[in-house]
Amino acid sequence: MFIQIFVEVCLPILVLIGLGVGLDRLFGLDLKTLVKLNLYLFVPAFILVRLSTSDLAGVIGLRVVAFTVSVILSMGAISWIVCAIRRLPPGERYAMKLSTMIYNSGNWGIPLMSLAFSELGAVVQVFVLATMNLTSFSLGIFLANAGSNERKGWFLPILRQPSPYAILIALILRAMDNPLEEVAFLWAPLSYLADGLVAFALLTLGVQLSKTRPPTPRGTLGITLFIRLIGGPIVAAGLTRLFEFEGEIAAILIVGAAAPTAVNTALLAHEFKADHRFAAAAVLYSTLFAAVIITVLLAVLRAGWIPWAMP
């Protein structure tokens, strides 16, 4: 079972990431350009298309949003306690919080849900992704800025990001039965971009990991990885009971919470002069270890060991 899950779910993701690593080693690809294409084209288009056409009921969607916020805050509380006990310096403290709270629900989570679950996986993940995008470019910027010696204003960077506007437009279109679907010259390009997110995002992640020169995963970094990859699904399992999620939706949310640290955390830490080396190392190691953790977690769920979360 473990081998089958790894080959069918995690290996395709790792192959595309590996292609990104290989292409960067051969051609020295420009990471900033790839990231901008993700943030300003593929992710907003994906959110707009999937959120506006999602069959998931609005009430359930709001519960998924509330659940995701609860996971983020729980991870933040655990990290805060660990930071206080270890008395970490500001840069490392805020980098740790970034690395545990904001997880990769986009260029890892979307492909994972598409491979591991039915069509419902990607639909639920859209709401998680929308929430995580808002968090990344609000709370994430605040944390990266707070850990910097060169603090910048953080409202303007938030306003410059297209994803919050894509969420707003998608919700408006959703309320109007999405008339944009009838405008072929706009809807077709948006659909092409949305369909291309999975492959392009994983290639971008590979390029990001190729350019990372991390420290060894021990000490504070090791604790950070444990909180993100082990603590995340444990907290999520408890919260699915609290929010009364059952069946496949509960399984999707639990697996989603075991996602690695989001690439955006390293970019934000670099932009705002926080401990970006720590953040980049958390991205690299959590991405590598997540393949094993998620394989085991899917096996546990499919074996029925979490009775209320059956995929």
Protein Blocks (a to p, Z undefined) as FASTA:
>chain_A
ZZmmmmmmmmmmmmmmmmmmmmmmmnopafklmmmmmmmmmmmmmmmmmmmmpcbdfklm
mmmmmmmmmmmmmmmmmmmmmmmmnopafklmmmmmmmmmpccfklmmmmmmmmmmcfkl
mmmmmmmmmmmmmmmmmmmmmmmmmmpcbdcdfklmmmmpmklmmmmmmmmmmmnopaml
mmmklmmmmmmmmmmmmmmmmmmmmmmmmmpccdddehjllmmmmmmmmmmmmmmmmmmm
mnopghjllmmmmmmmmpccdfklmmmmmmnopafklmmmmmmmmmmmmmmmmmmmmmmm
mnopamklcZZ
